């Protein structure tokens, strides 16, 4: 993060309403953000589509014989 006296810190930035450490706990927990390749975005354009596909794969991995019996 740039300090006020560093080059590139614009004078018009107003930090008076800022709260130090506001997101620190979430940052320590990490993230589960995963970027998918552009060619897959066409197949899975929404969060719901991605989650549905992943749930199907997870189910097949948990019960591999049930998936082939259908």
N, C-alpha and C positions, 0 to 999 in steps of 0.2 A: 504494500500500500504506500502510495506517495505521501510524503510529509509536506506540510505547507511550504517549507523553504526549498523543496526540490524543484528542478525544472519540469515543466509539464503540469504542475498543479495550478490550475486557473484561479485567478482572484475571485471569480464569481461563484466558486463552490461554497456552499453554505453548510457547514457541518454542525451548526449549533443545535440541531435537533437529533444528532446522532447519539447512539447508546453503545458504549464500549462493551464488547463481549456478548452482544445480543444473540448471535448465532453460534457462539463458541461450542456449546454442548452438542448441537446438531452436527457441526463440523467434526467433532471428535468421534461421533458415532459412525461417521462415514456416509456413503451414499450407495444406492443400488442402481444408479443411472447407467444404462447400457446403450451405446449407440449402435444402431443396425446399419448395414450397408445400404447404399442407395437403391440397389436392385431389389432389396427386400421391402423397401418402403411401399412400392407399388402393390406387393402382395399383402402386406400388413400395414395399412395406412393409419390405423388408430391404435391407441393403447389397448382397447378392448380386443381388437383382432390379434394383437401380439399375445395378450394374456390367454385368450382362448386357445391359440395354437400351442402355447407352452404348457397349458394344463393338459391338453390331449397327449403331448409327448411325455409329460411326467406320468400320466396314467398308464401309458403303454410301457414305460420303463418299470413301473411298480408291478404291473401284471402282464408280463410279456406273452404268456400263453393265451390269455383272454383276448388279446388284440388279434392274434392269428386265427382264433376259432370262429370269428365272425364271418 
